[in-house]
Amino acid sequence: MKKKKSYNSIKEFEKVIQKSMEEKYVLKLYVSGLTSASKIAIENIKMICEEHLKGRYELEVIDIYKMPVLAKGEQIVAAPTLIKKLPLPLRKFIGNMTNTEKILLGLDIRIIGDK
Amino acid sequence: MRKKIKTKPQFKSKPKQKIKKVPDVSLLKVPTGINGFDEITIGGLPKGRPTLVCGSAGCGKTLLAMEFLVRGAIQFHEPGVFIAFEENAEELAQNVASLGFDLDDLARKKKIIVDYIFIERSEIEETGDYDLEGLFIRLKHAIKSIGAKRVVIDTIEVLFSGFSNPHILRAELRRLFRWLKEQGVTAIITGEKGGEGTLTRYGLEEYVADCVIVLDHRITDQISTRRLRIVKYRGSLHGTNEYPFLIKDSGFSILPITSVGLNHKATDERLSTGVPRLDVMLGGKGYYRGSSILVSGTAGTGKTILALHLVNDACRRGERCLYLASEESTAQIIRNAKSIGINLEPWIQKKLLYFNVSRPTYTGLEMQLVTLDSLLKKFRPSIVVIDPITGLTSIGSSEEVKSMLMRMIDILKSNYVTTLCTSLTHGGNNIEQTEVAVTSLIDTWILVREIEHNGERTRGLYVLKSRGMPHSNQIREFLITNKGIDLTDVYVGQGMVLTGAARKVQELKEKAAFRAGRDKMERIKRELERRRLLMEAKINEIHAEYESLEEEMHEKLKVHEAQEKALVLDKSVIAQMRKADHKIDQDQDQDQDQGQGQDKSNADKNSKIKASEVKK
């Protein structure tokens, strides 16, 4: 009985992992104008996404200068800020996205090499 | 209100040149509208500059900042932005609603924007360099959207807990304050109190160095007092003291200790004390209007009653009176007043009399002052009774109480209010000295005391001082009757003053002596009368004796005359018979003489009778 259950749960767990590998990512990057920091951030996040989430991500770059109302709505204080809208939970990343490891961890992406 | 001290016109014309020059250089200020704050900062906060307000939790930073915004929006038409890090708009609106500020309404009218910035550290990953441009943009957007002139950031230190890189934060904050100056907005930044030697936890004062205000909340003897101090105010004069302040139902209230000048108006108008004979003692007319009166005395000497007389009389004239009681409840005062024939109820119903009863220990000294101030503004009484002022000593050191009372009396005087304070002197103390040492502030000082003499206590009253009027120097005895205070007649006989039973005894004694004297006189008079009657009786007796004697004599005379006639007749008969004629003539002459003598004695008798009749 016990064995059966654990077997089942392992199976389910694997299923979830499989599902997460296929999950779609919705990311929003808020930048303040085209400063060097903004550019670095955009480049970095694009690189990460292309490398790890190819084909299953949506990245939107928003200039908060142009949309200040969004800054209020999304509780943006620092720039650049990356918000992971999906999958849940919501997460925020601030900075120029140079710390790839932290981003991957936060985005809940397992690096293929680990597998 | 007459509180505002107008600058004298004659000073305006002379230093005109100076006044013209000054505004160009000097700091422009923005009035906050906060009660008392603009007085101690001489105009308000520095215009277009950030001000740091720091203090520990719960000392009123947020409220000060909020009131600055709200009053700016309402009174000075300067819209404001409130950047809140700690509370959201809803909470803030709720918090200040108790002070009568309708934040939602102001937000709807686009006068105030509350922007709640929420930073949850657990949600945020720091992945390299960043700046706080997001904050700047939000702030700018908010300022632009309503044309804000005032900005509040409360409490910026939350950022330090939200972001882990202090170097970036410090650089960004420096930029923020510079940026705020560039925007030309007058800003208040609040900060948490730091440890030893620093005003704020993260040394914010380094950035906002133009004006720093520290709020404090201290508890001494279980009574808390809030204090405000301007640590620094570049380019401006400012009060340097610690100013006690209060947060009450209408917001902040700061009471400058030293700002009140001694330039209250003086008037010749007089006010009855409510006791006619006391008026007489005070130059015949009573107190001066707008003066301060102290009634001091030991327990149970009738201080309150004297105050009630004044109140009753003023209410009868239709004047408003404010009674600040701290020892008796309203109902008790009313009841006790009835027992001396003073009915206060109609005055309360007519809203001429207002009782403010509170234990002094319930609030701090400052609260007392502020309560009085707000009551003065609301009720506008012409007479205020503080019964007693000595109750205040329980909530502060004598120095504090004195300074508070000084301000209190100053506030009252500048409002042209006649103030009567009662002061309880404890037995054994010098009665010509009050516990709270305010006598120098008092214009008229009436001392009521017990005179203990010969096994009884009587109440005595005298005017210790009364500025600007001739006043009686007598100690007058008074009685508390069911018609109120009755000053008794002064006993002036025998060159001494007697009171109470001794006076009564003396009076009775004199009465008795007087009566005895009168009786003696009566007795003498009666004796005289008796003597007179006795004498008269004797006279009558003698008279009657005489009369009977006279009658007898007359009878005898008649007999003799008849005998004589008979003799003459006999003689003539004999002469005829003997033919003799000459001798008869001689005898007739003798008869005539005798008749004259008899007439004379008759006349004498008549006059005597007449005299006795007159006497009767």
Boltz contact constraints between the chains, C-beta under 6 A:
constraints:
  - contact:
      token1: [A, 32]
      token2: [B, 133]
      max_distance: 6.0
  - contact:
      token1: [A, 64]
      token2: [B, 137]
      max_distance: 6.0
  - contact:
      token1: [A, 68]
      token2: [B, 137]
      max_distance: 6.0
  - contact:
      token1: [A, 68]
      token2: [B, 141]
      max_distance: 6.0
  - contact:
      token1: [A, 71]
      token2: [B, 134]
      max_distance: 6.0
  - contact:
      token1: [A, 71]
      token2: [B, 137]
      max_distance: 6.0
  - contact:
      token1: [A, 71]
      token2: [B, 138]
      max_distance: 6.0
  - contact:
      token1: [A, 72]
      token2: [B, 138]
      max_distance: 6.0
  - contact:
      token1: [A, 75]
      token2: [B, 118]
      max_distance: 6.0
  - contact:
      token1: [A, 76]
      token2: [B, 134]
      max_distance: 6.0
  - contact:
      token1: [A, 77]
      token2: [B, 117]
      max_distance: 6.0
  - contact:
      token1: [A, 77]
      token2: [B, 132]
      max_distance: 6.0
  - contact:
      token1: [A, 77]
      token2: [B, 134]
      max_distance: 6.0
  - contact:
      token1: [A, 77]
      token2: [B, 135]
      max_distance: 6.0
  - contact:
      token1: [A, 78]
      token2: [B, 130]
      max_distance: 6.0
  - contact:
      token1: [A, 78]
      token2: [B, 132]
      max_distance: 6.0
  - contact:
      token1: [A, 78]
      token2: [B, 134]
      max_distance: 6.0
  - contact:
      token1: [A, 79]
      token2: [B, 131]
      max_distance: 6.0
  - contact:
      token1: [A, 79]
      token2: [B, 133]
      max_distance: 6.0
  - contact:
      token1: [A, 79]
      token2: [B, 134]
      max_distance: 6.0
  - contact:
      token1: [A, 92]
      token2: [B, 123]
      max_distance: 6.0
  - contact:
      token1: [A, 92]
      token2: [B, 124]
      max_distance: 6.0
  - contact:
      token1: [A, 93]
      token2: [B, 125]
      max_distance: 6.0
  - contact:
      token1: [A, 93]
      token2: [B, 127]
      max_distance: 6.0
  - contact:
      token1: [A, 94]
      token2: [B, 124]
      max_distance: 6.0
  - contact:
      token1: [A, 94]
      token2: [B, 126]
      max_distance: 6.0
  - contact:
      token1: [A, 94]
      token2: [B, 130]
      max_distance: 6.0
  - contact:
      token1: [A, 95]
      token2: [B, 126]
      max_distance: 6.0
  - contact:
      token1: [A, 95]
      token2: [B, 127]
      max_distance: 6.0
  - contact:
      token1: [A, 95]
      token2: [B, 128]
      max_distance: 6.0
  - contact:
      token1: [A, 95]
      token2: [B, 129]
      max_distance: 6.0
  - contact:
      token1: [A, 95]
      token2: [B, 130]
      max_distance: 6.0
  - contact:
      token1: [A, 96]
      token2: [B, 128]
      max_distance: 6.0
  - contact:
      token1: [A, 96]
      token2: [B, 129]
      max_distance: 6.0
  - contact:
      token1: [A, 97]
      token2: [B, 127]
      max_distance: 6.0
  - contact:
      token1: [A, 98]
      token2: [B, 128]
      max_distance: 6.0
  - contact:
      token1: [A, 99]
      token2: [B, 127]
      max_distance: 6.0
  - contact:
      token1: [A, 99]
      token2: [B, 128]
      max_distance: 6.0
  - contact:
      token1: [A, 102]
      token2: [B, 125]
      max_distance: 6.0
  - contact:
      token1: [A, 102]
      token2: [B, 127]
      max_distance: 6.0
  - contact:
      token1: [A, 103]
      token2: [B, 127]
      max_distance: 6.0
  - contact:
      token1: [A, 106]
      token2: [B, 125]
      max_distance: 6.0
